[in-house]
Amino acid sequence: MRECIPDPQSPETFVAAKLGWDAVTSGAHAAALAWHQRILAVRKHRVVPLIPRIGGYAGKFIVIGEAAVVVSWGLGDGAETLMSATNLSANSMPGFPAANGSVIWSEGYADDTELGPWTVRWSIGLSKGIK
């Protein structure tokens, strides 16, 4: 197995590890770049401005299943929350709280109380909170 690991000092390893920046404008590479640009823009415009409103001990979480969790952060006076609902399992998982206000990012299948496999949903809104 050790023979399969490229020599980190080899010039061939260096050349093989270099990014092909000309490929970034086509196919799957362009799609991956666009996805990262979109999610970073959401973080910059929707999440980062909330950070100053999140005080100490403002976070709460509940475990929904072996690979599923909900985390929420109270914003300021606690009337609003930022919430992340995540299912990192290969199966759909019921038992999630409904999205809090407006959904700012979602990947995968999500309805009010169920998240599909490999799904994440971020929302901001009036505090429904998690206990």
C-alpha angles and dihedrals in degrees: 000000000000091000089064092064111094117239105257090209095053119108088219090059090050093051093045091052096053116109117245099227092182089066093059092086098057141065121325092356092059091046092051092048092049091049092052092047091052096048092045089051091052090050092048097046103031109026108029094058088056096055096086088055093056109092131194116295089011094130127092131175141190127196111228097181143334092297102015129090142161120213125186133182123202114230117219110306092013095251089116132040139194109220135191120192113188134181111185096173131101091242135068112260127207126199102067120138115248118268112280108242110305124013109232098181135008133173120184129002118329132164127171097290107006132069122197124226116302093005132150128184126186121193140172125203152103111334114272082153131186119257 
